[in-house]
Amino acid sequence: MSTPHDHEPHDELAQLEREHDELVASLPAHSVPAAMLLRIEALEDRIAELQAASAGDSGSSEED
């Protein structure tokens, strides 16, 4: 069985960055829904996690 996090981290990162960019671009000037802000924050947190994991992976892959 596959879970949403079984695919490549790079693919997930790109997808999350796209969703984040789309949400930010669609923010209304006034009366921003709280749910939208929470989703943006959650996306930013997950993007940061994936970037940190990617940075850790790239450093350990050169141990040959």
PQR file of N, CA, C, O and H, with PARSE charges and radii, in Angstrom:
ATOM      1  N   MET A   1       0.845  -1.194   0.000 -0.4000 1.5000
ATOM      2  CA  MET A   1       0.000   0.000   0.000 -0.0000 2.0000
ATOM      3  C   MET A   1       0.882   1.246   0.000  0.5500 1.7000
ATOM      4  O   MET A   1       1.922   1.288   0.657 -0.5500 1.4000
ATOM      5  N   SER A   2       0.462   2.224  -0.723 -0.4000 1.5000
ATOM      6  CA  SER A   2       1.246   3.450  -0.749 -0.0000 2.0000
ATOM      7  C   SER A   2       0.546   4.526   0.064  0.5500 1.7000
ATOM      8  O   SER A   2      -0.682   4.583   0.129 -0.5500 1.4000
ATOM      9  H   SER A   2      -0.382   2.191  -1.257  0.4000 1.0000
ATOM     10  N   THR A   3       1.347   5.369   0.677 -0.4000 1.5000
ATOM     11  CA  THR A   3       0.834   6.496   1.434 -0.0000 2.0000
ATOM     12  C   THR A   3       1.236   7.764   0.710  0.5500 1.7000
ATOM     13  O   THR A   3       2.071   7.713  -0.192 -0.5500 1.4000
ATOM     14  H   THR A   3       2.345   5.323   0.624  0.4000 1.0000
ATOM     15  N   PRO A   4       0.669   8.898   1.078 -0.5600 1.5000
ATOM     16  CA  PRO A   4       1.026  10.139   0.384  0.2800 2.0000
ATOM     17  C   PRO A   4       2.508  10.470   0.456  0.5500 1.7000
ATOM     18  O   PRO A   4       3.010  11.230  -0.372 -0.5500 1.4000
ATOM     19  N   HIS A   5       3.221   9.908   1.437 -0.4000 1.5000
ATOM     20  CA  HIS A   5       4.633  10.242   1.600 -0.0000 2.0000
ATOM     21  C   HIS A   5       5.560   9.167   1.027  0.5500 1.7000
ATOM     22  O   HIS A   5       6.764   9.212   1.276 -0.5500 1.4000
ATOM     23  H   HIS A   5       2.813   9.291   2.110  0.4000 1.0000
ATOM     24  N   ASP A   6       5.027   8.195   0.262 -0.4000 1.5000
ATOM     25  CA  ASP A   6       5.843   7.139  -0.321 -0.0000 2.0000
ATOM     26  C   ASP A   6       6.567   7.584  -1.590  0.5500 1.7000
ATOM     27  O   ASP A   6       7.559   6.966  -1.977 -0.5500 1.4000
ATOM     28  H   ASP A   6       4.048   8.159   0.060  0.4000 1.0000
ATOM     29  N   HIS A   7       6.096   8.633  -2.238 -0.4000 1.5000
ATOM     30  CA  HIS A   7       6.737   9.051  -3.474 -0.0000 2.0000
ATOM     31  C   HIS A   7       7.988   9.869  -3.182  0.5500 1.7000
ATOM     32  O   HIS A   7       8.293  10.161  -2.026 -0.5500 1.4000
ATOM     33  H   HIS A   7       5.290   9.135  -1.924  0.4000 1.0000
ATOM     34  N   GLU A   8       8.684  10.224  -4.201 -0.4000 1.5000
ATOM     35  CA  GLU A   8       9.950  10.932  -4.066 -0.0000 2.0000
ATOM     36  C   GLU A   8       9.773  12.254  -3.313  0.5500 1.7000
ATOM     37  O   GLU A   8       8.842  13.006  -3.605 -0.5500 1.4000
ATOM     38  H   GLU A   8       8.436   9.987  -5.141  0.4000 1.0000
ATOM     39  N   PRO A   9      10.652  12.548  -2.352 -0.5600 1.5000
ATOM     40  CA  PRO A   9      10.555  13.810  -1.614  0.2800 2.0000
ATOM     41  C   PRO A   9      10.644  15.027  -2.531  0.5500 1.7000
ATOM     42  O   PRO A   9       9.998  16.043  -2.276 -0.5500 1.4000
ATOM     43  N   HIS A  10      11.446  14.928  -3.604 -0.4000 1.5000
ATOM     44  CA  HIS A  10      11.567  16.052  -4.529 -0.0000 2.0000
ATOM     45  C   HIS A  10      10.234  16.337  -5.211  0.5500 1.7000
ATOM     46  O   HIS A  10       9.857  17.497  -5.377 -0.5500 1.4000
ATOM     47  H   HIS A  10      11.971  14.102  -3.810  0.4000 1.0000
ATOM     48  N   ASP A  11       9.511  15.273  -5.610 -0.4000 1.5000
ATOM     49  CA  ASP A  11       8.203  15.443  -6.247 -0.0000 2.0000
ATOM     50  C   ASP A  11       7.218  16.064  -5.273  0.5500 1.7000
ATOM     51  O   ASP A  11       6.457  16.962  -5.634 -0.5500 1.4000
ATOM     52  H   ASP A  11       9.817  14.331  -5.475  0.4000 1.0000
ATOM     53  N   GLU A  12       7.236  15.583  -4.041 -0.4000 1.5000
ATOM     54  CA  GLU A  12       6.331  16.129  -3.024 -0.0000 2.0000
ATOM     55  C   GLU A  12       6.665  17.589  -2.758  0.5500 1.7000
ATOM     56  O   GLU A  12       5.768  18.422  -2.627 -0.5500 1.4000
ATOM     57  H   GLU A  12       7.854  14.854  -3.748  0.4000 1.0000
ATOM     58  N   LEU A  13       7.944  17.897  -2.678 -0.4000 1.5000
ATOM     59  CA  LEU A  13       8.374  19.267  -2.438 -0.0000 2.0000
ATOM     60  C   LEU A  13       7.878  20.185  -3.550  0.5500 1.7000
ATOM     61  O   LEU A  13       7.336  21.255  -3.274 -0.5500 1.4000
ATOM     62  H   LEU A  13       8.672  17.220  -2.784  0.4000 1.0000
ATOM     63  N   ALA A  14       8.058  19.781  -4.790 -0.4000 1.5000
ATOM     64  CA  ALA A  14       7.615  20.599  -5.915 -0.0000 2.0000
ATOM     65  C   ALA A  14       6.101  20.803  -5.879  0.5500 1.7000
ATOM     66  O   ALA A  14       5.611  21.901  -6.141 -0.5500 1.4000
ATOM     67  H   ALA A  14       8.499  18.912  -5.014  0.4000 1.0000
ATOM     68  N   GLN A  15       5.372  19.752  -5.558 -0.4000 1.5000
ATOM     69  CA  GLN A  15       3.912  19.844  -5.488 -0.0000 2.0000
ATOM     70  C   GLN A  15       3.481  20.794  -4.366  0.5500 1.7000
ATOM     71  O   GLN A  15       2.588  21.620  -4.555 -0.5500 1.4000
ATOM     72  H   GLN A  15       5.770  18.860  -5.345  0.4000 1.0000
ATOM     73  N   LEU A  16       4.113  20.673  -3.209 -0.4000 1.5000
ATOM     74  CA  LEU A  16       3.769  21.541  -2.083 -0.0000 2.0000
ATOM     75  C   LEU A  16       4.123  22.995  -2.373  0.5500 1.7000
ATOM     76  O   LEU A  16       3.374  23.901  -2.008 -0.5500 1.4000
ATOM     77  H   LEU A  16       4.839  20.002  -3.055  0.4000 1.0000
ATOM     78  N   GLU A  17       5.252  23.221  -3.023 -0.4000 1.5000
ATOM     79  CA  GLU A  17       5.637  24.594  -3.375 -0.0000 2.0000
ATOM     80  C   GLU A  17       4.650  25.201  -4.359  0.5500 1.7000
ATOM     81  O   GLU A  17       4.310  26.380  -4.258 -0.5500 1.4000
ATOM     82  H   GLU A  17       5.860  22.485  -3.321  0.4000 1.0000
ATOM     83  N   ARG A  18       4.186  24.390  -5.320 -0.4000 1.5000
ATOM     84  CA  ARG A  18       3.172  24.873  -6.273 -0.0000 2.0000
ATOM     85  C   ARG A  18       1.883  25.253  -5.546  0.5500 1.7000
ATOM     86  O   ARG A  18       1.318  26.323  -5.776 -0.5500 1.4000
ATOM     87  H   ARG A  18       4.463  23.432  -5.402  0.4000 1.0000
ATOM     88  N   GLU A  19       1.429  24.362  -4.670 -0.4000 1.5000
ATOM     89  CA  GLU A  19       0.198  24.637  -3.924 -0.0000 2.0000
ATOM     90  C   GLU A  19       0.356  25.894  -3.070  0.5500 1.7000
ATOM     91  O   GLU A  19      -0.551  26.724  -3.004 -0.5500 1.4000
ATOM     92  H   GLU A  19       1.887  23.493  -4.484  0.4000 1.0000
ATOM     93  N   HIS A  20       1.510  26.030  -2.418 -0.4000 1.5000
ATOM     94  CA  HIS A  20       1.778  27.212  -1.597 -0.0000 2.0000
ATOM     95  C   HIS A  20       1.720  28.478  -2.443  0.5500 1.7000
ATOM     96  O   HIS A  20       1.071  29.453  -2.065 -0.5500 1.4000
ATOM     97  H   HIS A  20       2.247  25.356  -2.471  0.4000 1.0000
ATOM     98  N   ASP A  21       2.396  28.463  -3.585 -0.4000 1.5000
ATOM     99  CA  ASP A  21       2.419  29.633  -4.465 -0.0000 2.0000
ATOM    100  C   ASP A  21       1.013  30.002  -4.939  0.5500 1.7000
ATOM    101  O   ASP A  21       0.657  31.179  -4.992 -0.5500 1.4000
ATOM    102  H   ASP A  21       2.923  27.671  -3.893  0.4000 1.0000
ATOM    103  N   GLU A  22       0.217  28.984  -5.283 -0.4000 1.5000
ATOM    104  CA  GLU A  22      -1.150  29.231  -5.741 -0.0000 2.0000
ATOM    105  C   GLU A  22      -2.002  29.839  -4.624  0.5500 1.7000
ATOM    106  O   GLU A  22      -2.778  30.765  -4.861 -0.5500 1.4000
ATOM    107  H   GLU A  22       0.507  28.028  -5.240  0.4000 1.0000
ATOM    108  N   LEU A  23      -1.851  29.313  -3.412 -0.4000 1.5000
ATOM    109  CA  LEU A  23      -2.619  29.856  -2.287 -0.0000 2.0000
ATOM    110  C   LEU A  23      -2.222  31.296  -1.991  0.5500 1.7000
ATOM    111  O   LEU A  23      -3.088  32.149  -1.792 -0.5500 1.4000
ATOM    112  H   LEU A  23      -1.220  28.561  -3.220  0.4000 1.0000
ATOM    113  N   VAL A  24      -0.934  31.571  -1.960 -0.4000 1.5000
ATOM    114  CA  VAL A  24      -0.468  32.928  -1.681 -0.0000 2.0000
ATOM    115  C   VAL A  24      -0.964  33.890  -2.760  0.5500 1.7000
ATOM    116  O   VAL A  24      -1.377  35.009  -2.456 -0.5500 1.4000
ATOM    117  H   VAL A  24      -0.231  30.878  -2.121  0.4000 1.0000
ATOM    118  N   ALA A  25      -0.922  33.458  -4.002 -0.4000 1.5000
ATOM    119  CA  ALA A  25      -1.387  34.313  -5.097 -0.0000 2.0000
ATOM    120  C   ALA A  25      -2.888  34.578  -5.015  0.5500 1.7000
ATOM    121  O   ALA A  25      -3.364  35.607  -5.492 -0.5500 1.4000
ATOM    122  H   ALA A  25      -0.586  32.549  -4.248  0.4000 1.0000
ATOM    123  N   SER A  26      -3.627  33.662  -4.418 -0.4000 1.5000
ATOM    124  CA  SER A  26      -5.076  33.826  -4.358 -0.0000 2.0000
ATOM    125  C   SER A  26      -5.559  34.475  -3.059  0.5500 1.7000
ATOM    126  O   SER A  26      -6.764  34.590  -2.835 -0.5500 1.4000
ATOM    127  H   SER A  26      -3.240  32.825  -4.030  0.4000 1.0000
ATOM    128  N   LEU A  27      -4.628  34.897  -2.204 -0.4000 1.5000
ATOM    129  CA  LEU A  27      -5.030  35.551  -0.959 -0.0000 2.0000
ATOM    130  C   LEU A  27      -5.798  36.835  -1.260  0.5500 1.7000
ATOM    131  O   LEU A  27      -5.335  37.664  -2.042 -0.5500 1.4000
ATOM    132  H   LEU A  27      -3.649  34.803  -2.385  0.4000 1.0000
ATOM    133  N   PRO A  28      -6.959  37.002  -0.648 -0.5600 1.5000
ATOM    134  CA  PRO A  28      -7.682  38.262  -0.829  0.2800 2.0000
ATOM    135  C   PRO A  28      -6.987  39.392  -0.071  0.5500 1.7000
ATOM    136  O   PRO A  28      -6.268  39.142   0.897 -0.5500 1.4000
ATOM    137  N   ALA A  29      -7.195  40.611  -0.501 -0.4000 1.5000
ATOM    138  CA  ALA A  29      -6.554  41.755   0.136 -0.0000 2.0000
ATOM    139  C   ALA A  29      -7.085  41.979   1.551  0.5500 1.7000
ATOM    140  O   ALA A  29      -6.364  42.466   2.422 -0.5500 1.4000
ATOM    141  H   ALA A  29      -7.779  40.814  -1.288  0.4000 1.0000
ATOM    142  N   HIS A  30      -8.335  41.626   1.770 -0.4000 1.5000
ATOM    143  CA  HIS A  30      -8.971  41.829   3.073 -0.0000 2.0000
ATOM    144  C   HIS A  30      -9.721  40.576   3.473  0.5500 1.7000
ATOM    145  O   HIS A  30     -10.099  39.775   2.619 -0.5500 1.4000
ATOM    146  H   HIS A  30      -8.921  41.231   1.062  0.4000 1.0000
ATOM    147  N   SER A  31      -9.936  40.406   4.738 -0.4000 1.5000
ATOM    148  CA  SER A  31     -10.728  39.305   5.289 -0.0000 2.0000
ATOM    149  C   SER A  31     -10.236  37.943   4.820  0.5500 1.7000
ATOM    150  O   SER A  31     -10.986  37.162   4.234 -0.5500 1.4000
ATOM    151  H   SER A  31      -9.629  41.057   5.432  0.4000 1.0000
ATOM    152  N   VAL A  32      -8.977  37.676   5.085 -0.4000 1.5000
ATOM    153  CA  VAL A  32      -8.383  36.402   4.707 -0.0000 2.0000
ATOM    154  C   VAL A  32      -8.950  35.304   5.611  0.5500 1.7000
ATOM    155  O   VAL A  32      -8.901  35.429   6.835 -0.5500 1.4000
ATOM    156  H   VAL A  32      -8.367  38.310   5.561  0.4000 1.0000
ATOM    157  N   PRO A  33      -9.487  34.231   5.023 -0.5600 1.5000
ATOM    158  CA  PRO A  33     -10.020  33.142   5.851  0.2800 2.0000
ATOM    159  C   PRO A  33      -8.912  32.488   6.688  0.5500 1.7000
ATOM    160  O   PRO A  33      -7.806  32.241   6.208 -0.5500 1.4000
ATOM    161  N   ALA A  34      -9.243  32.222   7.938 -0.4000 1.5000
ATOM    162  CA  ALA A  34      -8.265  31.611   8.845 -0.0000 2.0000
ATOM    163  C   ALA A  34      -7.789  30.261   8.325  0.5500 1.7000
ATOM    164  O   ALA A  34      -6.616  29.916   8.464 -0.5500 1.4000
ATOM    165  H   ALA A  34     -10.141  32.423   8.329  0.4000 1.0000
ATOM    166  N   ALA A  35      -8.690  29.506   7.733 -0.4000 1.5000
ATOM    167  CA  ALA A  35      -8.320  28.188   7.212 -0.0000 2.0000
ATOM    168  C   ALA A  35      -7.248  28.304   6.123  0.5500 1.7000
ATOM    169  O   ALA A  35      -6.379  27.440   6.006 -0.5500 1.4000
ATOM    170  H   ALA A  35      -9.643  29.786   7.620  0.4000 1.0000
ATOM    171  N   MET A  36      -7.316  29.367   5.338 -0.4000 1.5000
ATOM    172  CA  MET A  36      -6.334  29.574   4.271 -0.0000 2.0000
ATOM    173  C   MET A  36      -4.961  29.862   4.878  0.5500 1.7000
ATOM    174  O   MET A  36      -3.948  29.343   4.410 -0.5500 1.4000
ATOM    175  H   MET A  36      -8.022  30.069   5.434  0.4000 1.0000
ATOM    176  N   LEU A  37      -4.936  30.681   5.905 -0.4000 1.5000
ATOM    177  CA  LEU A  37      -3.666  30.995   6.565 -0.0000 2.0000
ATOM    178  C   LEU A  37      -3.080  29.758   7.240  0.5500 1.7000
ATOM    179  O   LEU A  37      -1.870  29.539   7.207 -0.5500 1.4000
ATOM    180  H   LEU A  37      -5.759  31.103   6.285  0.4000 1.0000
ATOM    181  N   LEU A  38      -3.939  28.957   7.847 -0.4000 1.5000
ATOM    182  CA  LEU A  38      -3.459  27.726   8.486 -0.0000 2.0000
ATOM    183  C   LEU A  38      -2.900  26.758   7.454  0.5500 1.7000
ATOM    184  O   LEU A  38      -1.893  26.099   7.713 -0.5500 1.4000
ATOM    185  H   LEU A  38      -4.923  29.134   7.874  0.4000 1.0000
ATOM    186  N   ARG A  39      -3.532  26.659   6.292 -0.4000 1.5000
ATOM    187  CA  ARG A  39      -3.039  25.765   5.238 -0.0000 2.0000
ATOM    188  C   ARG A  39      -1.687  26.251   4.724  0.5500 1.7000
ATOM    189  O   ARG A  39      -0.786  25.445   4.495 -0.5500 1.4000
ATOM    190  H   ARG A  39      -4.350  27.194   6.082  0.4000 1.0000
ATOM    191  N   ILE A  40      -1.542  27.544   4.544 -0.4000 1.5000
ATOM    192  CA  ILE A  40      -0.263  28.102   4.095 -0.0000 2.0000
ATOM    193  C   ILE A  40       0.826  27.801   5.123  0.5500 1.7000
ATOM    194  O   ILE A  40       1.942  27.426   4.762 -0.5500 1.4000
ATOM    195  H   ILE A  40      -2.275  28.199   4.729  0.4000 1.0000
ATOM    196  N   GLU A  41       0.500  27.964   6.389 -0.4000 1.5000
ATOM    197  CA  GLU A  41       1.485  27.676   7.445 -0.0000 2.0000
ATOM    198  C   GLU A  41       1.865  26.195   7.458  0.5500 1.7000
ATOM    199  O   GLU A  41       3.037  25.852   7.615 -0.5500 1.4000
ATOM    200  H   GLU A  41      -0.406  28.268   6.682  0.4000 1.0000
ATOM    201  N   ALA A  42       0.888  25.336   7.297 -0.4000 1.5000
ATOM    202  CA  ALA A  42       1.164  23.894   7.267 -0.0000 2.0000
ATOM    203  C   ALA A  42       2.037  23.535   6.067  0.5500 1.7000
ATOM    204  O   ALA A  42       2.954  22.721   6.183 -0.5500 1.4000
ATOM    205  H   ALA A  42      -0.064  25.614   7.169  0.4000 1.0000
ATOM    206  N   LEU A  43       1.754  24.140   4.924 -0.4000 1.5000
ATOM    207  CA  LEU A  43       2.572  23.896   3.733 -0.0000 2.0000
ATOM    208  C   LEU A  43       4.005  24.364   3.964  0.5500 1.7000
ATOM    209  O   LEU A  43       4.954  23.663   3.614 -0.5500 1.4000
ATOM    210  H   LEU A  43       1.010  24.801   4.830  0.4000 1.0000
ATOM    211  N   GLU A  44       4.161  25.541   4.550 -0.4000 1.5000
ATOM    212  CA  GLU A  44       5.497  26.068   4.809 -0.0000 2.0000
ATOM    213  C   GLU A  44       6.272  25.157   5.762  0.5500 1.7000
ATOM    214  O   GLU A  44       7.470  24.939   5.583 -0.5500 1.4000
ATOM    215  H   GLU A  44       3.390  26.111   4.835  0.4000 1.0000
ATOM    216  N   ASP A  45       5.583  24.626   6.774 -0.4000 1.5000
ATOM    217  CA  ASP A  45       6.238  23.714   7.711 -0.0000 2.0000
ATOM    218  C   ASP A  45       6.699  22.444   6.998  0.5500 1.7000
ATOM    219  O   ASP A  45       7.832  22.004   7.196 -0.5500 1.4000
ATOM    220  H   ASP A  45       4.610  24.803   6.920  0.4000 1.0000
ATOM    221  N   ARG A  46       5.846  21.856   6.179 -0.4000 1.5000
ATOM    222  CA  ARG A  46       6.188  20.615   5.467 -0.0000 2.0000
ATOM    223  C   ARG A  46       7.301  20.869   4.452  0.5500 1.7000
ATOM    224  O   ARG A  46       8.202  20.043   4.300 -0.5500 1.4000
ATOM    225  H   ARG A  46       4.926  22.213   6.018  0.4000 1.0000
ATOM    226  N   ILE A  47       7.244  21.997   3.761 -0.4000 1.5000
ATOM    227  CA  ILE A  47       8.297  22.349   2.800 -0.0000 2.0000
ATOM    228  C   ILE A  47       9.641  22.456   3.528  0.5500 1.7000
ATOM    229  O   ILE A  47      10.655  21.958   3.039 -0.5500 1.4000
ATOM    230  H   ILE A  47       6.512  22.668   3.884  0.4000 1.0000
ATOM    231  N   ALA A  48       9.646  23.101   4.687 -0.4000 1.5000
ATOM    232  CA  ALA A  48      10.877  23.241   5.476 -0.0000 2.0000
ATOM    233  C   ALA A  48      11.397  21.875   5.917  0.5500 1.7000
ATOM    234  O   ALA A  48      12.604  21.632   5.891 -0.5500 1.4000
ATOM    235  H   ALA A  48       8.822  23.506   5.084  0.4000 1.0000
ATOM    236  N   GLU A  49      10.492  20.979   6.324 -0.4000 1.5000
ATOM    237  CA  GLU A  49      10.902  19.626   6.719 -0.0000 2.0000
ATOM    238  C   GLU A  49      11.567  18.900   5.560  0.5500 1.7000
ATOM    239  O   GLU A  49      12.620  18.285   5.728 -0.5500 1.4000
ATOM    240  H   GLU A  49       9.511  21.176   6.346  0.4000 1.0000
ATOM    241  N   LEU A  50      10.957  18.971   4.390 -0.4000 1.5000
ATOM    242  CA  LEU A  50      11.501  18.274   3.223 -0.0000 2.0000
ATOM    243  C   LEU A  50      12.836  18.868   2.793  0.5500 1.7000
ATOM    244  O   LEU A  50      13.749  18.138   2.406 -0.5500 1.4000
ATOM    245  H   LEU A  50      10.102  19.471   4.253  0.4000 1.0000
ATOM    246  N   GLN A  51      12.950  20.186   2.861 -0.4000 1.5000
ATOM    247  CA  GLN A  51      14.215  20.823   2.494 -0.0000 2.0000
ATOM    248  C   GLN A  51      15.314  20.441   3.475  0.5500 1.7000
ATOM    249  O   GLN A  51      16.452  20.211   3.066 -0.5500 1.4000
ATOM    250  H   GLN A  51      12.208  20.779   3.175  0.4000 1.0000
ATOM    251  N   ALA A  52      14.991  20.370   4.762 -0.4000 1.5000
ATOM    252  CA  ALA A  52      15.981  19.976   5.753 -0.0000 2.0000
ATOM    253  C   ALA A  52      16.402  18.524   5.543  0.5500 1.7000
ATOM    254  O   ALA A  52      17.584  18.196   5.641 -0.5500 1.4000
ATOM    255  H   ALA A  52      14.067  20.557   5.094  0.4000 1.0000
ATOM    256  N   ALA A  53      15.440  17.665   5.256 -0.4000 1.5000
ATOM    257  CA  ALA A  53      15.750  16.258   5.008 -0.0000 2.0000
ATOM    258  C   ALA A  53      16.597  16.118   3.750  0.5500 1.7000
ATOM    259  O   ALA A  53      17.524  15.309   3.702 -0.5500 1.4000
ATOM    260  H   ALA A  53      14.479  17.932   5.176  0.4000 1.0000
ATOM    261  N   SER A  54      16.276  16.898   2.749 -0.4000 1.5000
ATOM    262  CA  SER A  54      17.028  16.860   1.494 -0.0000 2.0000
ATOM    263  C   SER A  54      18.460  17.338   1.713  0.5500 1.7000
ATOM    264  O   SER A  54      19.398  16.772   1.152 -0.5500 1.4000
ATOM    265  H   SER A  54      15.523  17.555   2.788  0.4000 1.0000
ATOM    266  N   ALA A  55      18.627  18.363   2.518 -0.4000 1.5000
ATOM    267  CA  ALA A  55      19.971  18.867   2.811 -0.0000 2.0000
ATOM    268  C   ALA A  55      20.775  17.820   3.575  0.5500 1.7000
ATOM    269  O   ALA A  55      21.972  17.661   3.336 -0.5500 1.4000
ATOM    270  H   ALA A  55      17.864  18.823   2.974  0.4000 1.0000
ATOM    271  N   GLY A  56      20.130  17.112   4.483 -0.4000 1.5000
ATOM    272  CA  GLY A  56      20.807  16.051   5.231 -0.0000 2.0000
ATOM    273  C   GLY A  56      21.165  14.887   4.357  0.5500 1.7000
ATOM    274  O   GLY A  56      22.238  14.303   4.513 -0.5500 1.4000
ATOM    275  H   GLY A  56      19.157  17.241   4.677  0.4000 1.0000
ATOM    276  N   ASP A  57      20.285  14.529   3.428 -0.4000 1.5000
ATOM    277  CA  ASP A  57      20.543  13.416   2.516 -0.0000 2.0000
ATOM    278  C   ASP A  57      21.679  13.719   1.557  0.5500 1.7000
ATOM    279  O   ASP A  57      22.491  12.842   1.262 -0.5500 1.4000
ATOM    280  H   ASP A  57      19.414  15.003   3.301  0.4000 1.0000
ATOM    281  N   SER A  58      21.747  14.930   1.073 -0.4000 1.5000
ATOM    282  CA  SER A  58      22.769  15.257   0.076 -0.0000 2.0000
ATOM    283  C   SER A  58      24.164  15.224   0.698  0.5500 1.7000
ATOM    284  O   SER A  58      25.139  14.919   0.010 -0.5500 1.4000
ATOM    285  H   SER A  58      21.087  15.643   1.312  0.4000 1.0000
ATOM    286  N   GLY A  59      24.268  15.529   1.970 -0.4000 1.5000
ATOM    287  CA  GLY A  59      25.568  15.497   2.636 -0.0000 2.0000
ATOM    288  C   GLY A  59      26.049  14.095   2.915  0.5500 1.7000
ATOM    289  O   GLY A  59      27.255  13.850   2.922 -0.5500 1.4000
ATOM    290  H   GLY A  59      23.476  15.777   2.528  0.4000 1.0000
ATOM    291  N   SER A  60      25.133  13.164   3.145 -0.4000 1.5000
ATOM    292  CA  SER A  60      25.538  11.813   3.503 -0.0000 2.0000
ATOM    293  C   SER A  60      25.706  10.907   2.288  0.5500 1.7000
ATOM    294  O   SER A  60      26.236   9.802   2.412 -0.5500 1.4000
ATOM    295  H   SER A  60      24.154  13.363   3.139  0.4000 1.0000
ATOM    296  N   SER A  61      25.270  11.351   1.130 -0.4000 1.5000
ATOM    297  CA  SER A  61      25.347  10.499  -0.053 -0.0000 2.0000
ATOM    298  C   SER A  61      26.730  10.515  -0.704  0.5500 1.7000
ATOM    299  O   SER A  61      26.984   9.739  -1.625 -0.5500 1.4000
ATOM    300  H   SER A  61      24.840  12.249   1.028  0.4000 1.0000
ATOM    301  N   GLU A  62      27.618  11.380  -0.241 -0.4000 1.5000
ATOM    302  CA  GLU A  62      28.940  11.479  -0.838 -0.0000 2.0000
ATOM    303  C   GLU A  62      30.006  10.775  -0.018  0.5500 1.7000
ATOM    304  O   GLU A  62      31.171  11.172  -0.047 -0.5500 1.4000
ATOM    305  H   GLU A  62      27.412  12.010   0.507  0.4000 1.0000
ATOM    306  N   GLU A  63      29.619   9.721   0.724 -0.4000 1.5000
ATOM    307  CA  GLU A  63      30.565   9.025   1.578 -0.0000 2.0000
ATOM    308  C   GLU A  63      31.286   7.894   0.876  0.5500 1.7000
ATOM    309  O   GLU A  63      31.983   7.128   1.543 -0.5500 1.4000
ATOM    310  H   GLU A  63      28.673   9.399   0.747  0.4000 1.0000
ATOM    311  N   ASP A  64      31.158   7.747  -0.416 -0.4000 1.5000
ATOM    312  CA  ASP A  64      31.786   6.646  -1.161 -0.0000 2.0000
ATOM    313  C   ASP A  64      33.276   6.682  -1.078  0.5500 1.7000
ATOM    314  O   ASP A  64      33.947   5.824  -1.652 -0.5500 1.4000
ATOM    315  H   ASP A  64      30.592   8.368  -0.958  0.4000 1.0000
TER
END
